Amino acid sequence: MLYHLAVSLAIGALCGFAANKIMKGDSSSILKNMILGVVGGLVGGFLGHLIGFGGGWISSIILAIVGSCLVVWLVRKFF
């Protein structure tokens, strides 16, 4: 269980970093990138489930990056 949590956080951090680069943000905080990546992964997974997309590691990472970009955009728009 702890292993899965560590892997999820690492993937979330990488997806948050990728979304930050795609959205041309500041890379000031790895913690901020990690949080946005994990939240974005949840959002992307939910949206992927709604449209019937997903099932593998690659699609999960793509959905997490897309979800992270969406979360970054929403954070910039409202905060």
PDB file of N, CA, C and O in Angstrom:
ATOM      1  N   MET A   1       0.817  -1.187   0.000  1.00  0.00           N
ATOM      2  CA  MET A   1       0.000   0.000   0.000  1.00  0.00           C
ATOM      3  C   MET A   1       0.867   1.261   0.000  1.00  0.00           C
ATOM      4  O   MET A   1       0.599   2.197  -0.753  1.00  0.00           O
ATOM      5  N   LEU A   2       1.890   1.288   0.828  1.00  0.00           N
ATOM      6  CA  LEU A   2       2.789   2.429   0.888  1.00  0.00           C
ATOM      7  C   LEU A   2       3.535   2.610  -0.434  1.00  0.00           C
ATOM      8  O   LEU A   2       3.804   3.733  -0.861  1.00  0.00           O
ATOM      9  N   TYR A   3       3.861   1.489  -1.071  1.00  0.00           N
ATOM     10  CA  TYR A   3       4.534   1.534  -2.366  1.00  0.00           C
ATOM     11  C   TYR A   3       3.642   2.215  -3.407  1.00  0.00           C
ATOM     12  O   TYR A   3       4.117   3.049  -4.178  1.00  0.00           O
ATOM     13  N   HIS A   4       2.362   1.869  -3.432  1.00  0.00           N
ATOM     14  CA  HIS A   4       1.436   2.456  -4.399  1.00  0.00           C
ATOM     15  C   HIS A   4       1.253   3.950  -4.152  1.00  0.00           C
ATOM     16  O   HIS A   4       1.143   4.733  -5.096  1.00  0.00           O
ATOM     17  N   LEU A   5       1.222   4.337  -2.898  1.00  0.00           N
ATOM     18  CA  LEU A   5       1.108   5.747  -2.564  1.00  0.00           C
ATOM     19  C   LEU A   5       2.343   6.513  -3.041  1.00  0.00           C
ATOM     20  O   LEU A   5       2.222   7.600  -3.606  1.00  0.00           O
ATOM     21  N   ALA A   6       3.521   5.952  -2.814  1.00  0.00           N
ATOM     22  CA  ALA A   6       4.758   6.607  -3.246  1.00  0.00           C
ATOM     23  C   ALA A   6       4.814   6.716  -4.766  1.00  0.00           C
ATOM     24  O   ALA A   6       5.232   7.744  -5.298  1.00  0.00           O
ATOM     25  N   VAL A   7       4.398   5.670  -5.463  1.00  0.00           N
ATOM     26  CA  VAL A   7       4.399   5.699  -6.929  1.00  0.00           C
ATOM     27  C   VAL A   7       3.386   6.725  -7.432  1.00  0.00           C
ATOM     28  O   VAL A   7       3.677   7.468  -8.369  1.00  0.00           O
ATOM     29  N   SER A   8       2.212   6.774  -6.828  1.00  0.00           N
ATOM     30  CA  SER A   8       1.189   7.746  -7.229  1.00  0.00           C
ATOM     31  C   SER A   8       1.664   9.176  -7.018  1.00  0.00           C
ATOM     32  O   SER A   8       1.430  10.039  -7.864  1.00  0.00           O
ATOM     33  N   LEU A   9       2.327   9.430  -5.902  1.00  0.00           N
ATOM     34  CA  LEU A   9       2.848  10.773  -5.642  1.00  0.00           C
ATOM     35  C   LEU A   9       3.960  11.134  -6.617  1.00  0.00           C
ATOM     36  O   LEU A   9       4.037  12.275  -7.073  1.00  0.00           O
ATOM     37  N   ALA A  10       4.815  10.179  -6.937  1.00  0.00           N
ATOM     38  CA  ALA A  10       5.897  10.438  -7.894  1.00  0.00           C
ATOM     39  C   ALA A  10       5.332  10.727  -9.278  1.00  0.00           C
ATOM     40  O   ALA A  10       5.768  11.665  -9.945  1.00  0.00           O
ATOM     41  N   ILE A  11       4.367   9.929  -9.710  1.00  0.00           N
ATOM     42  CA  ILE A  11       3.743  10.162 -11.017  1.00  0.00           C
ATOM     43  C   ILE A  11       2.988  11.483 -11.000  1.00  0.00           C
ATOM     44  O   ILE A  11       3.023  12.229 -11.978  1.00  0.00           O
ATOM     45  N   GLY A  12       2.307  11.779  -9.898  1.00  0.00           N
ATOM     46  CA  GLY A  12       1.610  13.056  -9.771  1.00  0.00           C
ATOM     47  C   GLY A  12       2.558  14.234  -9.855  1.00  0.00           C
ATOM     48  O   GLY A  12       2.248  15.239 -10.494  1.00  0.00           O
ATOM     49  N   ALA A  13       3.716  14.116  -9.212  1.00  0.00           N
ATOM     50  CA  ALA A  13       4.715  15.191  -9.274  1.00  0.00           C
ATOM     51  C   ALA A  13       5.223  15.381 -10.701  1.00  0.00           C
ATOM     52  O   ALA A  13       5.380  16.512 -11.159  1.00  0.00           O
ATOM     53  N   LEU A  14       5.478  14.290 -11.394  1.00  0.00           N
ATOM     54  CA  LEU A  14       5.948  14.390 -12.783  1.00  0.00           C
ATOM     55  C   LEU A  14       4.874  14.970 -13.697  1.00  0.00           C
ATOM     56  O   LEU A  14       5.173  15.790 -14.565  1.00  0.00           O
ATOM     57  N   CYS A  15       3.637  14.552 -13.506  1.00  0.00           N
ATOM     58  CA  CYS A  15       2.543  15.096 -14.319  1.00  0.00           C
ATOM     59  C   CYS A  15       2.310  16.567 -13.994  1.00  0.00           C
ATOM     60  O   CYS A  15       2.034  17.359 -14.894  1.00  0.00           O
ATOM     61  N   GLY A  16       2.415  16.939 -12.734  1.00  0.00           N
ATOM     62  CA  GLY A  16       2.302  18.345 -12.355  1.00  0.00           C
ATOM     63  C   GLY A  16       3.421  19.179 -12.942  1.00  0.00           C
ATOM     64  O   GLY A  16       3.199  20.307 -13.381  1.00  0.00           O
ATOM     65  N   PHE A  17       4.630  18.625 -12.950  1.00  0.00           N
ATOM     66  CA  PHE A  17       5.764  19.317 -13.563  1.00  0.00           C
ATOM     67  C   PHE A  17       5.544  19.473 -15.061  1.00  0.00           C
ATOM     68  O   PHE A  17       5.793  20.541 -15.620  1.00  0.00           O
ATOM     69  N   ALA A  18       5.071  18.399 -15.718  1.00  0.00           N
ATOM     70  CA  ALA A  18       4.810  18.463 -17.163  1.00  0.00           C
ATOM     71  C   ALA A  18       3.719  19.480 -17.474  1.00  0.00           C
ATOM     72  O   ALA A  18       3.844  20.251 -18.426  1.00  0.00           O
ATOM     73  N   ALA A  19       2.654  19.489 -16.684  1.00  0.00           N
ATOM     74  CA  ALA A  19       1.573  20.453 -16.894  1.00  0.00           C
ATOM     75  C   ALA A  19       2.065  21.876 -16.672  1.00  0.00           C
ATOM     76  O   ALA A  19       1.658  22.794 -17.384  1.00  0.00           O
ATOM     77  N   ASN A  20       2.932  22.061 -15.693  1.00  0.00           N
ATOM     78  CA  ASN A  20       3.499  23.384 -15.419  1.00  0.00           C
ATOM     79  C   ASN A  20       4.321  23.870 -16.608  1.00  0.00           C
ATOM     80  O   ASN A  20       4.261  25.046 -16.966  1.00  0.00           O
ATOM     81  N   LYS A  21       5.079  22.979 -17.214  1.00  0.00           N
ATOM     82  CA  LYS A  21       5.878  23.351 -18.388  1.00  0.00           C
ATOM     83  C   LYS A  21       4.978  23.621 -19.590  1.00  0.00           C
ATOM     84  O   LYS A  21       5.215  24.563 -20.346  1.00  0.00           O
ATOM     85  N   ILE A  22       3.943  22.794 -19.768  1.00  0.00           N
ATOM     86  CA  ILE A  22       3.021  22.983 -20.888  1.00  0.00           C
ATOM     87  C   ILE A  22       2.289  24.314 -20.754  1.00  0.00           C
ATOM     88  O   ILE A  22       2.102  25.031 -21.737  1.00  0.00           O
ATOM     89  N   MET A  23       1.880  24.636 -19.541  1.00  0.00           N
ATOM     90  CA  MET A  23       1.126  25.865 -19.290  1.00  0.00           C
ATOM     91  C   MET A  23       2.043  27.072 -19.061  1.00  0.00           C
ATOM     92  O   MET A  23       1.567  28.166 -18.759  1.00  0.00           O
ATOM     93  N   LYS A  24       3.343  26.871 -19.204  1.00  0.00           N
ATOM     94  CA  LYS A  24       4.353  27.925 -19.058  1.00  0.00           C
ATOM     95  C   LYS A  24       4.241  28.654 -17.717  1.00  0.00           C
ATOM     96  O   LYS A  24       4.175  29.882 -17.657  1.00  0.00           O
ATOM     97  N   GLY A  25       4.221  27.859 -16.647  1.00  0.00           N
ATOM     98  CA  GLY A  25       4.149  28.422 -15.306  1.00  0.00           C
ATOM     99  C   GLY A  25       5.521  28.494 -14.668  1.00  0.00           C
ATOM    100  O   GLY A  25       6.526  28.107 -15.265  1.00  0.00           O
ATOM    101  N   ASP A  26       5.542  28.993 -13.451  1.00  0.00           N
ATOM    102  CA  ASP A  26       6.789  29.026 -12.696  1.00  0.00           C
ATOM    103  C   ASP A  26       6.971  27.676 -12.017  1.00  0.00           C
ATOM    104  O   ASP A  26       6.008  27.098 -11.513  1.00  0.00           O
ATOM    105  N   SER A  27       8.165  27.185 -12.003  1.00  0.00           N
ATOM    106  CA  SER A  27       8.442  25.886 -11.369  1.00  0.00           C
ATOM    107  C   SER A  27       9.053  26.106 -10.001  1.00  0.00           C
ATOM    108  O   SER A  27      10.072  25.508  -9.658  1.00  0.00           O
ATOM    109  N   SER A  28       8.417  26.974  -9.220  1.00  0.00           N
ATOM    110  CA  SER A  28       8.995  27.383  -7.952  1.00  0.00           C
ATOM    111  C   SER A  28       8.880  26.321  -6.867  1.00  0.00           C
ATOM    112  O   SER A  28       9.730  26.253  -5.980  1.00  0.00           O
ATOM    113  N   SER A  29       7.859  25.506  -6.924  1.00  0.00           N
ATOM    114  CA  SER A  29       7.638  24.594  -5.809  1.00  0.00           C
ATOM    115  C   SER A  29       7.306  23.191  -6.302  1.00  0.00           C
ATOM    116  O   SER A  29       6.340  22.995  -7.038  1.00  0.00           O
ATOM    117  N   ILE A  30       8.104  22.233  -5.897  1.00  0.00           N
ATOM    118  CA  ILE A  30       7.823  20.842  -6.247  1.00  0.00           C
ATOM    119  C   ILE A  30       6.572  20.366  -5.524  1.00  0.00           C
ATOM    120  O   ILE A  30       5.835  19.534  -6.053  1.00  0.00           O
ATOM    121  N   LEU A  31       6.318  20.882  -4.316  1.00  0.00           N
ATOM    122  CA  LEU A  31       5.122  20.505  -3.574  1.00  0.00           C
ATOM    123  C   LEU A  31       3.863  20.976  -4.305  1.00  0.00           C
ATOM    124  O   LEU A  31       2.883  20.237  -4.401  1.00  0.00           O
ATOM    125  N   LYS A  32       3.893  22.197  -4.813  1.00  0.00           N
ATOM    126  CA  LYS A  32       2.760  22.724  -5.577  1.00  0.00           C
ATOM    127  C   LYS A  32       2.539  21.889  -6.829  1.00  0.00           C
ATOM    128  O   LYS A  32       1.401  21.555  -7.158  1.00  0.00           O
ATOM    129  N   ASN A  33       3.614  21.549  -7.531  1.00  0.00           N
ATOM    130  CA  ASN A  33       3.495  20.702  -8.720  1.00  0.00           C
ATOM    131  C   ASN A  33       2.928  19.339  -8.359  1.00  0.00           C
ATOM    132  O   ASN A  33       2.103  18.794  -9.092  1.00  0.00           O
ATOM    133  N   MET A  34       3.365  18.786  -7.237  1.00  0.00           N
ATOM    134  CA  MET A  34       2.895  17.476  -6.812  1.00  0.00           C
ATOM    135  C   MET A  34       1.401  17.513  -6.495  1.00  0.00           C
ATOM    136  O   MET A  34       0.653  16.625  -6.903  1.00  0.00           O
ATOM    137  N   ILE A  35       0.976  18.533  -5.772  1.00  0.00           N
ATOM    138  CA  ILE A  35      -0.440  18.654  -5.417  1.00  0.00           C
ATOM    139  C   ILE A  35      -1.288  18.833  -6.664  1.00  0.00           C
ATOM    140  O   ILE A  35      -2.307  18.162  -6.825  1.00  0.00           O
ATOM    141  N   LEU A  36      -0.873  19.740  -7.551  1.00  0.00           N
ATOM    142  CA  LEU A  36      -1.626  19.951  -8.782  1.00  0.00           C
ATOM    143  C   LEU A  36      -1.622  18.700  -9.656  1.00  0.00           C
ATOM    144  O   LEU A  36      -2.612  18.408 -10.327  1.00  0.00           O
ATOM    145  N   GLY A  37      -0.529  17.969  -9.653  1.00  0.00           N
ATOM    146  CA  GLY A  37      -0.449  16.738 -10.431  1.00  0.00           C
ATOM    147  C   GLY A  37      -1.357  15.648  -9.902  1.00  0.00           C
ATOM    148  O   GLY A  37      -2.020  14.961 -10.680  1.00  0.00           O
ATOM    149  N   VAL A  38      -1.398  15.479  -8.583  1.00  0.00           N
ATOM    150  CA  VAL A  38      -2.263  14.461  -7.985  1.00  0.00           C
ATOM    151  C   VAL A  38      -3.735  14.832  -8.191  1.00  0.00           C
ATOM    152  O   VAL A  38      -4.541  13.989  -8.583  1.00  0.00           O
ATOM    153  N   VAL A  39      -4.080  16.087  -7.927  1.00  0.00           N
ATOM    154  CA  VAL A  39      -5.456  16.534  -8.140  1.00  0.00           C
ATOM    155  C   VAL A  39      -5.809  16.427  -9.623  1.00  0.00           C
ATOM    156  O   VAL A  39      -6.906  15.994  -9.977  1.00  0.00           O
ATOM    157  N   GLY A  40      -4.879  16.821 -10.476  1.00  0.00           N
ATOM    158  CA  GLY A  40      -5.105  16.709 -11.919  1.00  0.00           C
ATOM    159  C   GLY A  40      -5.269  15.267 -12.367  1.00  0.00           C
ATOM    160  O   GLY A  40      -6.057  14.981 -13.268  1.00  0.00           O
ATOM    161  N   GLY A  41      -4.534  14.364 -11.747  1.00  0.00           N
ATOM    162  CA  GLY A  41      -4.683  12.950 -12.051  1.00  0.00           C
ATOM    163  C   GLY A  41      -6.071  12.445 -11.692  1.00  0.00           C
ATOM    164  O   GLY A  41      -6.665  11.663 -12.435  1.00  0.00           O
ATOM    165  N   LEU A  42      -6.582  12.888 -10.564  1.00  0.00           N
ATOM    166  CA  LEU A  42      -7.944  12.520 -10.164  1.00  0.00           C
ATOM    167  C   LEU A  42      -8.975  13.088 -11.135  1.00  0.00           C
ATOM    168  O   LEU A  42      -9.903  12.393 -11.549  1.00  0.00           O
ATOM    169  N   VAL A  43      -8.800  14.358 -11.492  1.00  0.00           N
ATOM    170  CA  VAL A  43      -9.727  15.007 -12.427  1.00  0.00           C
ATOM    171  C   VAL A  43      -9.644  14.330 -13.795  1.00  0.00           C
ATOM    172  O   VAL A  43     -10.671  14.015 -14.396  1.00  0.00           O
ATOM    173  N   GLY A  44      -8.435  14.110 -14.283  1.00  0.00           N
ATOM    174  CA  GLY A  44      -8.250  13.462 -15.581  1.00  0.00           C
ATOM    175  C   GLY A  44      -8.798  12.044 -15.595  1.00  0.00           C
ATOM    176  O   GLY A  44      -9.411  11.623 -16.576  1.00  0.00           O
ATOM    177  N   GLY A  45      -8.585  11.313 -14.522  1.00  0.00           N
ATOM    178  CA  GLY A  45      -9.120   9.953 -14.429  1.00  0.00           C
ATOM    179  C   GLY A  45     -10.638   9.940 -14.428  1.00  0.00           C
ATOM    180  O   GLY A  45     -11.262   9.087 -15.060  1.00  0.00           O
ATOM    181  N   PHE A  46     -11.233  10.897 -13.711  1.00  0.00           N
ATOM    182  CA  PHE A  46     -12.683  10.999 -13.679  1.00  0.00           C
ATOM    183  C   PHE A  46     -13.235  11.327 -15.062  1.00  0.00           C
ATOM    184  O   PHE A  46     -14.186  10.699 -15.526  1.00  0.00           O
ATOM    185  N   LEU A  47     -12.625  12.323 -15.719  1.00  0.00           N
ATOM    186  CA  LEU A  47     -13.089  12.701 -17.056  1.00  0.00           C
ATOM    187  C   LEU A  47     -12.870  11.573 -18.061  1.00  0.00           C
ATOM    188  O   LEU A  47     -13.714  11.339 -18.926  1.00  0.00           O
ATOM    189  N   GLY A  48     -11.756  10.883 -17.950  1.00  0.00           N
ATOM    190  CA  GLY A  48     -11.484   9.744 -18.825  1.00  0.00           C
ATOM    191  C   GLY A  48     -12.491   8.628 -18.628  1.00  0.00           C
ATOM    192  O   GLY A  48     -12.917   7.984 -19.587  1.00  0.00           O
ATOM    193  N   HIS A  49     -12.867   8.406 -17.385  1.00  0.00           N
ATOM    194  CA  HIS A  49     -13.875   7.386 -17.080  1.00  0.00           C
ATOM    195  C   HIS A  49     -15.223   7.770 -17.685  1.00  0.00           C
ATOM    196  O   HIS A  49     -15.948   6.910 -18.187  1.00  0.00           O
ATOM    197  N   LEU A  50     -15.560   9.061 -17.640  1.00  0.00           N
ATOM    198  CA  LEU A  50     -16.833   9.525 -18.190  1.00  0.00           C
ATOM    199  C   LEU A  50     -16.922   9.303 -19.699  1.00  0.00           C
ATOM    200  O   LEU A  50     -17.975   8.933 -20.218  1.00  0.00           O
ATOM    201  N   ILE A  51     -15.813   9.532 -20.397  1.00  0.00           N
ATOM    202  CA  ILE A  51     -15.844   9.388 -21.854  1.00  0.00           C
ATOM    203  C   ILE A  51     -15.411   8.002 -22.317  1.00  0.00           C
ATOM    204  O   ILE A  51     -15.425   7.710 -23.513  1.00  0.00           O
ATOM    205  N   GLY A  52     -15.030   7.157 -21.377  1.00  0.00           N
ATOM    206  CA  GLY A  52     -14.657   5.785 -21.725  1.00  0.00           C
ATOM    207  C   GLY A  52     -13.245   5.626 -22.235  1.00  0.00           C
ATOM    208  O   GLY A  52     -12.955   4.684 -22.972  1.00  0.00           O
ATOM    209  N   PHE A  53     -12.361   6.532 -21.854  1.00  0.00           N
ATOM    210  CA  PHE A  53     -10.968   6.484 -22.280  1.00  0.00           C
ATOM    211  C   PHE A  53     -10.109   6.065 -21.096  1.00  0.00           C
ATOM    212  O   PHE A  53     -10.294   6.560 -19.984  1.00  0.00           O
ATOM    213  N   GLY A  54      -9.189   5.169 -21.328  1.00  0.00           N
ATOM    214  CA  GLY A  54      -8.294   4.770 -20.251  1.00  0.00           C
ATOM    215  C   GLY A  54      -8.077   3.272 -20.240  1.00  0.00           C
ATOM    216  O   GLY A  54      -8.567   2.546 -21.104  1.00  0.00           O
ATOM    217  N   GLY A  55      -7.344   2.831 -19.258  1.00  0.00           N
ATOM    218  CA  GLY A  55      -7.134   1.410 -19.106  1.00  0.00           C
ATOM    219  C   GLY A  55      -5.682   1.003 -18.979  1.00  0.00           C
ATOM    220  O   GLY A  55      -5.399  -0.074 -18.455  1.00  0.00           O
ATOM    221  N   GLY A  56      -4.761   1.816 -19.433  1.00  0.00           N
ATOM    222  CA  GLY A  56      -3.348   1.465 -19.350  1.00  0.00           C
ATOM    223  C   GLY A  56      -2.537   2.558 -18.687  1.00  0.00           C
ATOM    224  O   GLY A  56      -3.053   3.627 -18.358  1.00  0.00           O
ATOM    225  N   TRP A  57      -1.258   2.273 -18.495  1.00  0.00           N
ATOM    226  CA  TRP A  57      -0.366   3.244 -17.856  1.00  0.00           C
ATOM    227  C   TRP A  57      -0.216   4.508 -18.690  1.00  0.00           C
ATOM    228  O   TRP A  57      -0.259   5.620 -18.164  1.00  0.00           O
ATOM    229  N   ILE A  58      -0.040   4.328 -19.995  1.00  0.00           N
ATOM    230  CA  ILE A  58       0.192   5.487 -20.857  1.00  0.00           C
ATOM    231  C   ILE A  58      -1.039   6.380 -20.893  1.00  0.00           C
ATOM    232  O   ILE A  58      -0.925   7.600 -20.783  1.00  0.00           O
ATOM    233  N   SER A  59      -2.220   5.777 -21.048  1.00  0.00           N
ATOM    234  CA  SER A  59      -3.435   6.593 -21.069  1.00  0.00           C
ATOM    235  C   SER A  59      -3.665   7.258 -19.721  1.00  0.00           C
ATOM    236  O   SER A  59      -4.171   8.379 -19.670  1.00  0.00           O
ATOM    237  N   SER A  60      -3.307   6.596 -18.633  1.00  0.00           N
ATOM    238  CA  SER A  60      -3.452   7.199 -17.302  1.00  0.00           C
ATOM    239  C   SER A  60      -2.540   8.407 -17.145  1.00  0.00           C
ATOM    240  O   SER A  60      -2.946   9.425 -16.584  1.00  0.00           O
ATOM    241  N   ILE A  61      -1.322   8.301 -17.634  1.00  0.00           N
ATOM    242  CA  ILE A  61      -0.390   9.431 -17.550  1.00  0.00           C
ATOM    243  C   ILE A  61      -0.867  10.584 -18.428  1.00  0.00           C
ATOM    244  O   ILE A  61      -0.795  11.744 -18.024  1.00  0.00           O
ATOM    245  N   ILE A  62      -1.355  10.268 -19.627  1.00  0.00           N
ATOM    246  CA  ILE A  62      -1.879  11.321 -20.511  1.00  0.00           C
ATOM    247  C   ILE A  62      -3.067  12.009 -19.853  1.00  0.00           C
ATOM    248  O   ILE A  62      -3.152  13.237 -19.855  1.00  0.00           O
ATOM    249  N   LEU A  63      -3.983  11.227 -19.289  1.00  0.00           N
ATOM    250  CA  LEU A  63      -5.141  11.812 -18.603  1.00  0.00           C
ATOM    251  C   LEU A  63      -4.712  12.647 -17.405  1.00  0.00           C
ATOM    252  O   LEU A  63      -5.303  13.694 -17.141  1.00  0.00           O
ATOM    253  N   ALA A  64      -3.700  12.203 -16.680  1.00  0.00           N
ATOM    254  CA  ALA A  64      -3.212  12.966 -15.526  1.00  0.00           C
ATOM    255  C   ALA A  64      -2.605  14.291 -15.969  1.00  0.00           C
ATOM    256  O   ALA A  64      -2.806  15.310 -15.308  1.00  0.00           O
ATOM    257  N   ILE A  65      -1.878  14.294 -17.061  1.00  0.00           N
ATOM    258  CA  ILE A  65      -1.286  15.549 -17.558  1.00  0.00           C
ATOM    259  C   ILE A  65      -2.378  16.493 -18.042  1.00  0.00           C
ATOM    260  O   ILE A  65      -2.338  17.688 -17.750  1.00  0.00           O
ATOM    261  N   VAL A  66      -3.357  15.966 -18.781  1.00  0.00           N
ATOM    262  CA  VAL A  66      -4.465  16.803 -19.249  1.00  0.00           C
ATOM    263  C   VAL A  66      -5.261  17.345 -18.061  1.00  0.00           C
ATOM    264  O   VAL A  66      -5.621  18.522 -18.033  1.00  0.00           O
ATOM    265  N   GLY A  67      -5.529  16.488 -17.092  1.00  0.00           N
ATOM    266  CA  GLY A  67      -6.233  16.937 -15.893  1.00  0.00           C
ATOM    267  C   GLY A  67      -5.437  17.969 -15.116  1.00  0.00           C
ATOM    268  O   GLY A  67      -6.005  18.918 -14.577  1.00  0.00           O
ATOM    269  N   SER A  68      -4.127  17.790 -15.055  1.00  0.00           N
ATOM    270  CA  SER A  68      -3.268  18.762 -14.366  1.00  0.00           C
ATOM    271  C   SER A  68      -3.272  20.103 -15.077  1.00  0.00           C
ATOM    272  O   SER A  68      -3.297  21.152 -14.433  1.00  0.00           O
ATOM    273  N   CYS A  69      -3.248  20.074 -16.411  1.00  0.00           N
ATOM    274  CA  CYS A  69      -3.329  21.331 -17.171  1.00  0.00           C
ATOM    275  C   CYS A  69      -4.652  22.031 -16.890  1.00  0.00           C
ATOM    276  O   CYS A  69      -4.697  23.253 -16.744  1.00  0.00           O
ATOM    277  N   LEU A  70      -5.717  21.261 -16.815  1.00  0.00           N
ATOM    278  CA  LEU A  70      -7.023  21.840 -16.506  1.00  0.00           C
ATOM    279  C   LEU A  70      -7.034  22.449 -15.109  1.00  0.00           C
ATOM    280  O   LEU A  70      -7.560  23.546 -14.916  1.00  0.00           O
ATOM    281  N   VAL A  71      -6.464  21.755 -14.142  1.00  0.00           N
ATOM    282  CA  VAL A  71      -6.414  22.264 -12.766  1.00  0.00           C
ATOM    283  C   VAL A  71      -5.541  23.517 -12.700  1.00  0.00           C
ATOM    284  O   VAL A  71      -5.905  24.484 -12.030  1.00  0.00           O
ATOM    285  N   VAL A  72      -4.396  23.514 -13.384  1.00  0.00           N
ATOM    286  CA  VAL A  72      -3.528  24.706 -13.412  1.00  0.00           C
ATOM    287  C   VAL A  72      -4.287  25.891 -14.001  1.00  0.00           C
ATOM    288  O   VAL A  72      -4.220  27.002 -13.474  1.00  0.00           O
ATOM    289  N   TRP A  73      -5.009  25.651 -15.096  1.00  0.00           N
ATOM    290  CA  TRP A  73      -5.774  26.719 -15.728  1.00  0.00           C
ATOM    291  C   TRP A  73      -6.836  27.257 -14.773  1.00  0.00           C
ATOM    292  O   TRP A  73      -7.011  28.470 -14.653  1.00  0.00           O
ATOM    293  N   LEU A  74      -7.552  26.346 -14.088  1.00  0.00           N
ATOM    294  CA  LEU A  74      -8.584  26.768 -13.144  1.00  0.00           C
ATOM    295  C   LEU A  74      -7.997  27.551 -11.970  1.00  0.00           C
ATOM    296  O   LEU A  74      -8.576  28.548 -11.537  1.00  0.00           O
ATOM    297  N   VAL A  75      -6.859  27.105 -11.458  1.00  0.00           N
ATOM    298  CA  VAL A  75      -6.213  27.821 -10.341  1.00  0.00           C
ATOM    299  C   VAL A  75      -5.806  29.212 -10.777  1.00  0.00           C
ATOM    300  O   VAL A  75      -5.993  30.173 -10.031  1.00  0.00           O
ATOM    301  N   ARG A  76      -5.249  29.337 -11.977  1.00  0.00           N
ATOM    302  CA  ARG A  76      -4.851  30.661 -12.469  1.00  0.00           C
ATOM    303  C   ARG A  76      -6.069  31.550 -12.713  1.00  0.00           C
ATOM    304  O   ARG A  76      -6.019  32.757 -12.478  1.00  0.00           O
ATOM    305  N   LYS A  77      -7.142  30.961 -13.175  1.00  0.00           N
ATOM    306  CA  LYS A  77      -8.338  31.731 -13.511  1.00  0.00           C
ATOM    307  C   LYS A  77      -9.026  32.288 -12.266  1.00  0.00           C
ATOM    308  O   LYS A  77      -9.495  33.426 -12.270  1.00  0.00           O
ATOM    309  N   PHE A  78      -9.085  31.483 -11.198  1.00  0.00           N
ATOM    310  CA  PHE A  78      -9.880  31.875 -10.040  1.00  0.00           C
ATOM    311  C   PHE A  78      -9.064  32.308  -8.824  1.00  0.00           C
ATOM    312  O   PHE A  78      -9.626  32.863  -7.879  1.00  0.00           O
ATOM    313  N   PHE A  79      -7.752  32.067  -8.826  1.00  0.00           N
ATOM    314  CA  PHE A  79      -6.958  32.443  -7.652  1.00  0.00           C
ATOM    315  C   PHE A  79      -5.838  33.326  -8.046  1.00  0.00           C
ATOM    316  O   PHE A  79      -5.056  33.749  -7.194  1.00  0.00           O
TER     317      PHE A  79
END
